Amino acid sequence: MTAALSTADAILKEIYEPGINDQLNNDVVALRRIERTSEGITSQVGGKYVVFPIHVSRNGGIGARREDEDLPTAGRQGYRRAQVGLRYQYGRLRLTGQAIALANENFQAFASVMEEEATRVRDDLAKDLNRQVYGNGDGVIATISGALTGSTAPIDSLLWLTEGSVVDTGTINATTGVFTRVASSKLVENVDVENGTVDLTGGSGTPVSGHVIVRAGSFRRGTEDNDQREWTGLGALVGTDPLFGTDHPQWRSRVDNNNGSGRALSESLLINNADALRVKGTYPTVMFMNLGVRRAYFNLLTQQRRYTNTQTFEGGFSGLAFTTDKGDIPMVVDTDCPPGIIYGLNEKQIKVYRDADWAYMDREGSRWARDNNRDAYNATLFQYSELGTHRRNAHFRIEDIIEA
């Protein structure tokens, strides 16, 4: 949408306040933890793909013998090749000349429209990447859970769906994960959290019950790696299906589910999964969960009469801790984490592969380019990146947890 004179009215000086009061949740917990050290991010992409070997088996040419017996037959290490392709992320701004002229002086506006739009779009991009951290690359944000009443659609989860988003709806092939678009460029309006509904207006086509919702144009269009548009998030990274062009039992993560039936969180459930990583020669450095699962864990500690004060962990993050013989594991809340799930991750084994940080397209000498024959200007932020792991079996996912 264009920031024109009508939309600039909201930030013109009618009420003198020190700034714009944000009403949105801009927390990006998982993204910040993954990126907080140099170990969590790399720009050494070297081309279209990041390729690395994974060690999956040992040399079998070893053994004990008696005197003058044949020596073991020579063996070798076993490897597989993983290939990570970059995804292309964009954020676009558009300002009219009139909006820029009327709102770029302090005495005319309490925030420059240009700076406000440029700053806010970075928040929007970071928030969307934090959502993608928990996805599986197919772009699905939510599902229409019942018949529409006019333009009002009941939604299974409003976790990742926000007012002002432009979305497509359609179906996902259960086998291939390929999206078939039925309705396009629908504007999300009137997000009703209490009733679990949104209004889907404009665009073309008719959304119906059972349709999945994706950000407009961000869906997976085929079965090849380059048909995927969004990051390969934890929904796929922490799993057992083939990933990055390779498959091997040693490459798979631990996924602990209860076949869709809810179950109470327990200390033994957490210990079993942490121990499963220990058997693989690694351990979790963090567990991500939403508020409902965090409450269930808090209640568990309270029932066992444990001391339940929060701790401050490396990087300034705070939360409850799960104590093991390897030390405390931070139990970190992220409101973008899907319900009923705990992700146990070894953060040193997860990277953001990227060509460079966010930047404006300025190959023409300016970040602002005039929009053809109009008194308006466009700017585009971009980043070529992907979320990946070079040791997939260093992570676990616990599902079907009953929230409190």
C-alpha positions as CSV (number, residue, x, y, z in Angstrom):
1,M,0.0,0.0,0.0
2,T,1.1,3.6,-0.7
3,A,1.9,6.1,2.1
4,A,0.0,9.0,0.5
5,L,-1.5,12.2,2.0
6,S,-4.4,10.3,3.5
7,T,-2.2,7.8,5.3
8,A,0.2,10.5,6.4
9,D,-2.6,12.3,8.3
10,A,-2.3,9.8,11.1
11,I,1.2,11.0,12.0
12,L,0.8,14.8,11.2
13,K,0.9,17.1,14.3
14,E,-2.6,17.2,15.6
15,I,-1.6,16.0,19.1
16,Y,1.9,16.9,20.2
17,E,3.5,13.8,21.7
18,P,7.2,12.7,21.7
19,G,6.7,9.9,19.2
20,I,4.4,7.3,17.6
21,N,3.1,4.9,20.2
22,D,3.6,1.4,18.8
23,Q,0.6,-1.0,19.3
24,L,2.4,-4.1,17.7
25,N,4.5,-6.9,19.1
26,N,7.9,-6.6,17.5
27,D,9.7,-9.2,19.6
28,V,12.0,-11.4,17.5
29,V,13.4,-13.7,20.2
30,A,14.5,-16.7,18.2
31,L,16.0,-14.6,15.4
32,R,18.0,-12.5,17.9
33,R,19.3,-15.6,19.8
34,I,20.4,-17.3,16.5
35,E,22.1,-14.1,15.3
36,R,23.6,-12.9,18.7
37,T,27.1,-14.2,18.1
38,S,29.4,-14.6,15.0
39,E,28.9,-18.4,15.4
40,G,25.2,-17.9,14.6
41,I,25.6,-16.2,11.3
42,T,27.8,-16.5,8.2
43,S,28.2,-14.5,5.0
44,Q,30.5,-17.0,3.4
45,V,27.9,-18.3,0.9
46,G,30.4,-18.5,-2.0
47,G,27.7,-18.6,-4.7
48,K,24.1,-19.7,-5.3
49,Y,24.3,-22.6,-2.8
50,V,26.0,-23.3,0.5
51,V,27.4,-26.9,0.3
52,F,28.9,-28.8,3.2
53,P,29.6,-32.5,4.0
54,I,28.0,-34.2,7.0
55,H,29.7,-37.1,8.8
56,V,27.2,-40.0,9.2
57,S,29.2,-43.2,9.9
58,R,32.6,-44.4,11.2
59,N,35.4,-46.4,9.8
60,G,34.5,-50.1,10.2
61,G,38.1,-51.3,9.7
62,I,38.9,-51.7,13.4
63,G,38.8,-54.6,15.8
64,A,40.8,-56.8,18.2
65,R,42.7,-59.9,17.1
66,R,44.8,-62.8,18.5
67,E,48.4,-63.4,17.5
68,D,49.0,-64.0,13.7
69,E,45.4,-63.5,12.7
70,D,44.2,-61.5,9.7
71,L,44.0,-57.7,10.4
72,P,40.6,-55.9,10.0
73,T,39.6,-55.1,6.5
74,A,40.2,-51.4,5.8
75,G,37.2,-49.2,6.0
76,R,36.4,-45.5,5.7
77,Q,34.3,-42.7,7.1
78,G,30.8,-42.2,5.8
79,Y,29.7,-38.8,4.5
80,R,26.7,-37.2,2.8
81,R,26.5,-33.9,1.0
82,A,24.1,-31.2,2.1
83,Q,23.2,-28.2,-0.1
84,V,21.5,-25.1,1.2
85,G,20.0,-22.6,-1.4
86,L,19.5,-19.0,-0.5
87,R,16.0,-17.4,-0.2
88,Y,15.3,-13.9,-1.4
89,Q,13.5,-11.6,1.1
90,Y,12.2,-8.1,0.2
91,G,10.5,-5.1,1.8
92,R,9.1,-2.3,-0.4
93,L,8.2,1.3,0.5
94,R,6.3,3.8,-1.6
95,L,5.9,7.5,-0.8
96,T,4.2,10.2,-2.7
97,G,6.0,13.5,-3.4
98,Q,3.3,15.4,-1.5
99,A,3.7,13.2,1.6
100,I,7.5,13.7,1.6
101,A,7.1,17.5,1.2
102,L,4.5,17.9,3.9
103,A,6.1,15.7,6.5
104,N,9.8,16.0,6.3
105,E,10.2,19.0,8.7
106,N,9.9,18.8,12.5
107,F,7.5,21.7,12.8
108,Q,5.1,20.1,10.3
109,A,5.2,16.5,11.6
110,F,6.3,14.8,14.7
111,A,7.9,12.0,12.7
112,S,9.2,12.2,9.1
113,V,7.0,10.0,7.0
114,M,10.1,8.8,5.1
115,E,12.0,7.8,8.2
116,E,9.0,6.3,9.9
117,E,8.2,4.1,6.9
118,A,11.9,3.1,6.5
119,T,12.3,2.2,10.2
120,R,9.0,0.4,10.5
121,V,9.5,-1.8,7.5
122,R,12.7,-3.1,9.1
123,D,10.7,-4.1,12.1
124,D,8.1,-5.8,9.8
125,L,10.8,-7.7,8.0
126,A,12.5,-8.9,11.2
127,K,9.1,-10.0,12.6
128,D,8.3,-11.9,9.5
129,L,11.7,-13.6,9.5
130,N,11.0,-14.6,13.2
131,R,7.8,-16.2,12.0
132,Q,9.7,-18.0,9.2
133,V,12.1,-19.3,11.8
134,Y,9.3,-21.6,13.0
135,G,7.8,-22.5,9.6
136,N,8.7,-25.3,7.2
137,G,9.2,-23.3,4.1
138,D,5.7,-23.7,2.6
139,G,4.7,-20.2,3.6
140,V,1.5,-21.2,5.5
141,I,0.4,-18.7,8.1
142,A,-3.0,-20.0,9.1
143,T,-6.0,-22.1,7.9
144,I,-9.6,-21.1,7.3
145,S,-11.4,-23.3,9.8
146,G,-15.0,-22.9,8.8
147,A,-17.5,-21.4,6.4
148,L,-17.2,-17.7,5.7
149,T,-19.9,-15.2,6.5
150,G,-19.6,-12.6,3.8
151,S,-15.9,-11.7,4.0
152,T,-15.5,-12.9,7.6
153,A,-13.5,-16.0,7.9
154,P,-12.9,-18.2,11.1
155,I,-9.2,-18.9,11.5
156,D,-7.6,-21.8,13.3
157,S,-4.8,-19.6,14.7
158,L,-4.2,-15.9,14.6
159,L,-0.6,-16.3,15.8
160,W,1.0,-15.2,12.5
161,L,-1.8,-13.3,10.9
162,T,-1.9,-9.5,11.3
163,E,-4.1,-6.7,10.2
164,G,-2.9,-5.0,7.0
165,S,-1.3,-8.2,5.6
166,V,-2.0,-9.1,1.9
167,V,-2.5,-12.8,1.5
168,D,-3.3,-15.6,-0.9
169,T,-5.5,-18.6,0.0
170,G,-5.6,-22.1,-1.5
171,T,-4.7,-25.7,-1.0
172,I,-1.6,-27.6,0.0
173,N,-0.7,-31.0,-1.6
174,A,-0.2,-33.2,1.4
175,T,2.5,-35.3,-0.4
176,T,4.5,-32.6,-2.2
177,G,3.8,-29.5,-0.1
178,V,3.0,-27.6,-3.2
179,F,0.5,-24.7,-2.9
180,T,-2.3,-24.2,-5.4
181,R,-3.6,-20.6,-5.3
182,V,-7.4,-20.1,-5.5
183,A,-7.8,-16.5,-4.1
184,S,-5.2,-13.9,-4.4
185,S,-4.2,-10.5,-2.9
186,K,-6.8,-10.5,-0.1
187,L,-6.4,-7.7,2.5
188,V,-6.6,-8.9,6.1
189,E,-8.9,-6.6,8.0
190,N,-10.6,-6.5,11.4
191,V,-8.6,-9.2,13.2
192,D,-10.9,-10.3,16.0
193,V,-8.8,-12.2,18.5
194,E,-11.8,-13.0,20.9
195,N,-13.8,-14.6,18.1
196,G,-10.9,-16.0,16.1
197,T,-12.0,-14.3,12.8
198,V,-10.6,-11.9,10.2
199,D,-12.2,-10.1,7.2
200,L,-10.6,-11.0,3.8
201,T,-11.4,-8.2,1.4
202,G,-10.5,-7.1,-2.1
203,G,-8.3,-9.2,-4.4
204,S,-9.7,-11.9,-6.6
205,G,-11.1,-15.4,-6.1
206,T,-13.2,-16.8,-3.2
207,P,-11.6,-18.2,0.0
208,V,-13.4,-21.2,1.4
209,S,-13.2,-23.5,4.5
210,G,-10.0,-25.5,4.5
211,H,-8.0,-23.1,2.5
212,V,-4.5,-22.3,3.9
213,I,-3.4,-18.7,4.1
214,V,0.0,-17.5,2.9
215,R,1.6,-14.1,2.5
216,A,0.8,-13.0,-1.1
217,G,3.3,-14.5,-3.5
218,S,5.4,-16.2,-0.8
219,F,4.1,-19.8,-1.3
220,R,5.9,-22.9,-2.4
221,R,5.2,-23.4,-6.1
222,G,6.9,-26.8,-6.9
223,T,8.9,-29.7,-5.5
224,E,12.4,-28.4,-6.4
225,D,14.6,-26.6,-3.9
226,N,14.4,-23.3,-5.9
227,D,10.6,-23.5,-5.9
228,Q,10.6,-22.6,-2.1
229,R,10.5,-18.9,-1.3
230,E,10.6,-18.7,2.5
231,W,13.3,-19.8,4.9
232,T,13.5,-23.5,5.8
233,G,12.4,-22.9,9.4
234,L,12.5,-25.2,12.5
235,G,9.3,-26.9,11.3
236,A,11.5,-28.6,8.7
237,L,15.0,-28.3,10.1
238,V,14.0,-30.1,13.3
239,G,12.5,-33.2,11.7
240,T,13.0,-36.6,10.0
241,D,12.1,-35.9,6.4
242,P,14.9,-35.5,3.8
243,L,16.5,-32.0,4.1
244,F,18.9,-30.0,1.9
245,G,19.1,-32.8,-0.6
246,T,20.2,-35.5,1.8
247,D,18.8,-38.2,4.1
248,H,20.3,-40.5,6.6
249,P,19.3,-41.8,10.1
250,Q,22.2,-40.0,11.7
251,W,21.1,-36.7,10.0
252,R,17.6,-36.7,11.4
253,S,16.4,-34.8,14.5
254,R,14.5,-36.3,17.4
255,V,10.7,-35.6,17.1
256,D,8.8,-36.7,20.2
257,N,5.0,-36.6,19.6
258,N,1.9,-38.2,21.1
259,N,0.1,-38.9,17.7
260,G,-1.9,-35.7,18.1
261,S,-3.2,-36.4,21.6
262,G,-2.5,-33.8,24.2
263,R,-0.3,-34.8,27.2
264,A,0.9,-33.1,30.3
265,L,4.4,-31.7,30.4
266,S,6.7,-33.6,32.7
267,E,10.2,-33.4,33.9
268,S,10.9,-36.9,32.5
269,L,9.7,-35.8,29.1
270,L,12.3,-33.1,29.0
271,I,15.0,-35.3,30.4
272,N,14.4,-38.0,27.9
273,N,14.7,-35.6,25.0
274,A,17.8,-33.9,26.4
275,D,19.4,-37.4,27.0
276,A,18.6,-38.4,23.4
277,L,20.8,-35.6,22.2
278,R,23.5,-36.6,24.7
279,V,23.6,-40.1,23.1
280,K,24.3,-38.3,19.8
281,G,27.2,-36.5,21.4
282,T,25.5,-33.1,21.7
283,Y,23.1,-31.2,24.0
284,P,20.5,-28.4,23.8
285,T,21.6,-24.9,24.7
286,V,18.0,-23.4,24.7
287,M,14.4,-24.5,24.6
288,F,11.9,-22.3,22.8
289,M,8.2,-22.4,23.7
290,N,5.1,-20.1,23.7
291,L,3.5,-18.6,26.8
292,G,1.0,-21.4,27.3
293,V,3.8,-24.1,27.4
294,R,5.9,-21.8,29.6
295,R,2.9,-21.6,32.1
296,A,2.7,-25.4,32.0
297,Y,6.3,-25.6,32.9
298,F,5.9,-23.0,35.7
299,N,3.0,-25.0,37.1
300,L,5.2,-28.1,37.0
301,L,7.8,-26.4,39.1
302,T,5.3,-25.0,41.5
303,Q,3.7,-28.5,42.0
304,Q,7.1,-29.9,42.8
305,R,7.8,-27.0,45.2
306,R,10.7,-25.8,43.2
307,Y,12.2,-22.3,43.4
308,T,10.8,-20.6,40.3
309,N,12.5,-17.2,39.9
310,T,13.7,-16.3,36.5
311,Q,17.3,-16.1,35.5
312,T,19.2,-13.8,33.1
313,F,21.1,-15.8,30.5
314,E,23.9,-14.9,28.1
315,G,22.9,-12.1,25.6
316,G,20.5,-10.5,28.0
317,F,17.7,-13.1,27.6
318,S,15.8,-14.1,30.7
319,G,13.4,-16.9,31.6
320,L,13.0,-20.1,33.7
321,A,15.7,-22.7,33.5
322,F,15.7,-26.5,33.2
323,T,18.5,-28.0,35.3
324,T,20.5,-30.9,34.0
325,D,23.9,-32.4,34.9
326,K,25.3,-30.4,31.9
327,G,24.0,-27.2,33.5
328,D,20.9,-25.0,33.2
329,I,19.1,-24.9,29.9
330,P,17.3,-21.6,29.3
331,M,13.5,-22.1,28.8
332,V,12.9,-19.1,26.6
333,V,9.5,-17.7,25.6
334,D,8.8,-16.6,22.0
335,T,5.3,-15.5,21.2
336,D,5.8,-16.7,17.6
337,C,6.5,-20.3,18.7
338,P,3.6,-22.6,17.6
339,P,1.3,-23.9,20.4
340,G,2.0,-27.1,22.3
341,I,5.6,-27.4,21.1
342,I,9.0,-27.2,22.7
343,Y,12.1,-26.8,20.4
344,G,15.3,-27.9,22.0
345,L,18.2,-26.5,20.0
346,N,21.9,-26.5,20.1
347,E,22.4,-22.9,18.8
348,K,26.0,-23.4,17.7
349,Q,24.7,-25.9,15.1
350,I,22.2,-23.4,13.5
351,K,23.3,-20.6,11.2
352,V,21.8,-17.9,9.1
353,Y,23.5,-18.2,5.8
354,R,23.3,-14.8,4.0
355,D,25.1,-12.9,1.3
356,A,24.9,-9.7,3.3
357,D,22.7,-7.9,5.8
358,W,19.6,-6.0,4.9
359,A,20.4,-3.3,2.3
360,Y,18.5,-1.0,-0.1
361,M,18.6,-1.5,-3.8
362,D,20.7,1.4,-5.0
363,R,22.3,0.3,-8.2
364,E,20.9,3.3,-9.9
365,G,22.6,5.7,-7.5
366,S,19.8,6.3,-5.1
367,R,17.6,4.1,-2.8
368,W,14.6,6.1,-3.9
369,A,13.5,5.6,-7.5
370,R,10.6,7.6,-9.1
371,D,7.6,5.5,-9.9
372,N,7.4,5.9,-13.7
373,N,5.3,8.9,-14.7
374,R,4.0,9.7,-11.1
375,D,5.0,12.0,-8.3
376,A,5.9,9.1,-6.1
377,Y,9.0,7.2,-5.1
378,N,9.8,3.5,-4.4
379,A,12.5,2.0,-2.2
380,T,13.3,-1.7,-1.8
381,L,15.1,-3.5,1.0
382,F,16.5,-6.9,0.3
383,Q,18.4,-9.8,1.8
384,Y,19.6,-13.1,0.2
385,S,19.7,-15.6,3.1
386,E,18.6,-19.0,4.5
387,L,18.3,-20.6,7.9
388,G,20.2,-23.9,8.1
389,T,21.9,-26.4,10.3
390,H,25.0,-28.4,9.7
391,R,24.2,-30.9,12.5
392,R,20.5,-31.7,12.4
393,N,20.6,-34.4,15.1
394,A,21.6,-31.7,17.6
395,H,18.0,-30.6,18.0
396,F,14.7,-32.0,19.2
397,R,11.0,-31.1,19.0
398,I,8.4,-32.1,21.6
399,E,4.8,-31.9,20.4
400,D,1.3,-32.3,21.8
401,I,1.9,-30.5,25.1
402,I,-1.2,-29.4,27.0
403,E,-0.8,-25.7,27.7
404,A,-1.8,-24.0,30.9
